Amino acid sequence: MFELTPQQADLRDAVAALGRRYGHDYFVAKAKSGGHTTELWSEAGKLGYLGVNVPEAYGGGGGGITELAIVCEELAAAGCPLLLLVVSPAIAATVIAKHGTSAQRAAYLPGFADGSLKVAFAITEPEAGSNAHRLGTTARRDGDDWLISGRKCFISGVDEAAYVLVVARVSSGDRLEPALFLVPVDAPGLTSSKLDMEIVSPENQWLLYLDDVRVPADALIGGVEAGLPALFAGLNPERITVAAMAAGTARYALARASTYTATRQVWGRPIGAHQGVAHPLAHAAVQVELARLMIAKAAALYDAGRDVEAGVAANMAKYAAADAAALAVDTAIQVHGGNGMTTDYGVATLLGAVRAGRIAPVSREMILNFVAQHVLGQPKSY
């Protein structure tokens, strides 16, 4: 847990080198022009970095979430935090690999492995908020097909994806249980509307409207009985890779800030020689390293199949990394002074994303509820 294997270290170094060839200027230019990081994604796919967690039998690297977290962190540490790494390889590929039928795995996993397939993930709804038990999107049988109706919001990368993995509720006895459907983005009845966000990112957020969207029986991932286990199979990797991306972003911000404070001269000496400047950076660095340790623990537990412990660690990792990233970016902006608010110095462009990380994909308040209840044995508060 505290030391990477030689293969993992090689992966880290190779991904870091790729990220540096593109860099934050590339990322920001794509975001501000309305473009996508297509070139970076394509090259990462060809090099096998996007499929490190896909089984070797389907063309992947045969690794786990530990390896995918390395990819997420190192690209972010180079200034290129790719949210679709979380959405497509971490959530969708994991769900299909663990709970898809043999035909579904054969059909989709090779595309995840080489990066040619992107799949969005749709669980969040306007009315349900954090209460996934109150999802309003439903699916009902119509002959051999399914008809899906409902609304989704804050769905990442729909304009880049071929499919959306939609969480809907289906009848199971006298209850409605969650089920996951792979829906083509061009399916009749599925419409989308872009959400304008105050975040500098080439990956857009969308509202989705599903009006009796018809999908065949084999769009249901793993069958009705696989719904809840399949859903949770994707949520812990989501938290871990989001945390890794946040930690990488924090490292990038601190690297930019440290270079600036070590060289910026005021009153005849670098400003980093002053404790009022250096100590906040050092404090942020400590918080980031603590978060990275929890990320490594969560990924190791998940890859070992220790799901209950991994769930606790994944939530803690996400909480710690989101707070550490927000602190690191805010501190980096502050030590730059007025330069910190310019685009050229490359830190203010991170502010919206790291602030959003304290809200999504699960808010820090809901994580505290989870820890209070499941770790400290407190009564459920909601």
HELIX and SHEET records of a PDB file:
HELIX    1   1 PRO A    6  SER A   33  1                                  28    
HELIX    2   2 THR A   38  LYS A   46  1                                   9    
HELIX    3   3 GLU A   56  TYR A   58  5                                   3    
HELIX    4   4 ILE A   65  ALA A   77  1                                  13    
HELIX    5   5 LEU A   83  LEU A   85  1                                   3    
HELIX    6   6 VAL A   86  ALA A   93  3                                   8    
HELIX    7   7 THR A   94  HIS A   99  1                                   6    
HELIX    8   8 SER A  102  ASP A  114  1                                  13    
HELIX    9   9 ALA A  132  ARG A  134  5                                   3    
HELIX   10  10 ALA A  217  ALA A  219  5                                   3    
HELIX   11  11 VAL A  224  ALA A  226  5                                   3    
HELIX   12  12 GLY A  227  THR A  263  1                                  37    
HELIX   13  13 ILE A  271  ALA A  273  5                                   3    
HELIX   14  14 GLN A  275  ASP A  303  1                                  29    
HELIX   15  15 ASP A  307  HIS A  336  1                                  30    
HELIX   16  16 GLY A  337  MET A  341  5                                   5    
HELIX   17  17 ALA A  348  LEU A  350  5                                   3    
HELIX   18  18 LEU A  351  ALA A  356  1                                   6    
HELIX   19  19 ARG A  364  HIS A  374  1                                  11    
SHEET    1   A 3 VAL A 119  ALA A 122  0                                        
SHEET    2   A 3 TYR A 163  SER A 172  1                                        
SHEET    3   A 3 ARG A 175  PRO A 184 -1                                        
SHEET    1   B 4 THR A 138  ASP A 142  0                                        
SHEET    2   B 4 ASP A 145  SER A 156 -1                                        
SHEET    3   B 4 GLN A 205  VAL A 215 -1                                        
SHEET    4   B 4 LEU A 190  LEU A 195 -1                                        
SHEET    1   C 2 GLN A 265  VAL A 266  0                                        
SHEET    2   C 2 ARG A 269  PRO A 270 -1                                        
END                                                                             
